[in-house]
Amino acid sequence: MPRKITCIITDDEPMARKGLQGYIEKIDFLQLAGVCEDALQLNSLLRQQPVDLLFLDIEMPYVTGVEFLQQATNPPKVIFTTAYEQYAIKGYELDVLDYLLKPVSFERFLKSANKAYDYFQSTGSGDKDHLFIKTDTRLEKVKFAEILFVEAMENYVAIYTAERKLITHSTLKGLQESLPPAQFIQPHKSYLVNMDAIGAVEGNILHIDKYQVPVSKYQKEEVMERIGYRK
C-alpha cells in the first residue's frame, strides 16, 4: 500500500474537530498527525512536523484560514472546511484541493479524501521515490534522494545532483508539488533544497556538496528549525 497521507485538522470548533477526526480514522490512507484550534497553533506545529495535507477552517480567531494560506511559504495542500459558501472562489484562487461545506457528511468527506489520494499519487508524493524530468527530447529519471537542490531560472528550473545538472521547462512551484514536502525546504524564493544534502550552515549560506545556496532572512528561522538546530 502507498505511504499514508499525513494530515492536520485546524478548526476552532471542538465538535468540528471531533467529527473530522472520526472521519479520518475510518480512511486507511489518511494518518492524523495533529489537531489545532487555530492558525497560530498550526503555524507552530508545521515548523516541527511537516505534513502532506491540511483540513483547514476559514473563520477562526487571530488569523483566518485564508490569511494563513496567503502568507505561508511552501504550505501543505489544503482542503478548506467552512460553513460559508462565499469563500469558495477565494479557495480555488489559492489552489486548494477541495472545499467542504459544514456540516460535512462522511460521503462528501470520502470524496474529498479520494481526491487528495489521486493528487498525491499523480504528483509522486505517495510511495514513489523518483520523478521523470523532460530535458530536450528525453525523459530523465531522477530519484528524490539524488537531488541536492533546485534553482529557478525564469521559465525553467535547474535540478542539481552530485553527478549532473538537469534543466527543464517548469516553475519552481510546479516542481515543488512533485517533491515530498517532508524532505524538501524552500530557503529562498529561487531555491528548493533537499534537507538531507545540507552539509553545513554558515551565516545565511547553506553548504551543499560543492555548492552554496542562499537563505533569505525571512526563512532563516524555519530552516534552522527544520534541520533540527537547537540553541
C-alpha positions, 0 to 999 in steps of 0.5 A: 500500500502507498505511504499514508497521507499525513494530515492536520485538522485546524478548526476552532470548533471542538465538535468540528474537530471531533467529527473530522477526526472520526472521519479520518480514522475510518480512511486507511490512507489518511494518518492524523498527525495533529489537531489545532484550534487555530492558525497560530497553533498550526503555524507552530506545529508545521515548523516541527512536523511537516505534513502532506495535507491540511483540513483547514477552517476559514473563520477562526480567531487571530488569523483566518484560514485564508490569511494563513494560506496567503502568507505561508511559504511552501504550505501543505495542500489544503482542503478548506472546511467552512460553513460559508459558501462565499469563500469558495472562489477565494479557495480555488484562487489559492489552489486548494484541493477541495472545499467542504461545506459544514456540516460535512457528511462522511460521503462528501468527506470520502470524496474529498479524501479520494481526491487528495489520494489521486493528487498525491499519487499523480504528483509522486508524493505517495510511495514513489521515490523518483520523478521523470524530468523532460530535458530536450527530447528525453525523459530523465529519471531522477530519484528524490534522494539524488537531488541536492537542490533546485534553482529557478531560472525564469521559465525553467528550473535547474535540478542539481545532483552530485553527478549532473545538472538537469534543466527543464521547462517548469516553475519552481512551484510546479516542481515543488508539488512533485517533491515530498514536502517532508524532505524538501525546504524552500530557503529562498524564493529561487531555491528548493533544497533537499534537507538531507544534502545540507552539509553545513550552515554558515551565516545565511549560506547553506553548504551543499556538496560543492555548492552554496545556496542562499537563505533569505532572512525571512526563512532563516528561522524555519530552516534552522528549525527544520534541520533540527538546530537547537540553541 
